[in-house]
Amino acid sequence: MDTILKNLVGTECYIYLDDCVIFSNTAEEHARKLERVLQRFDQANLQLHPGKCAIAQPKVKYLGFELSDKGVSATANKVEAIKGYPKPKNAYNYARVRVVSTWADARSPRSL
C-alpha cells in the first residue's frame, strides 16, 4: 500500500496495513481523490472487497477513532475500555500502563 499510494498518502488519503481512508471537504473533491486512489489500485491489480468498502461517509471508524468533519475522537468503546482499566498498584503495573498509553498516543491520528 505504501508503494502503490506513495505520493497520495497525507494529501489525499491515509493508510494502515490494508485499510485506506480518503478525506475531503466536498463531494467533488472526494470523487477526484477516490478516482486517483482507485486508479492506483487498478494499476497494481488490487481488488477491493465491496462488503468492506464505505464510500462518501460523513463519519467513519478507523483504528479505534471516529473521523468526521468535526475532527478526530476516540470511539465510545475505546473510552470505556480506558475508563475501566484498573489503576496500577505497583511499579510493574504502572510501567505497563505507561507503555500502552505511549504506544496508543503515538498511533493517534491527530493530523487527520
Secondary structure, 3 states (H helix, E strand, C coil): CCCCCCCCECCCEEEECCEEEECCCCHHHHHHHHHHHHHHHHHCCCCCCHHHCCCCCCEEEECCEEEECCEEEECHHHHHHHHCCCCCCCHHHHHHHHHHHHHHHHCCCCCC
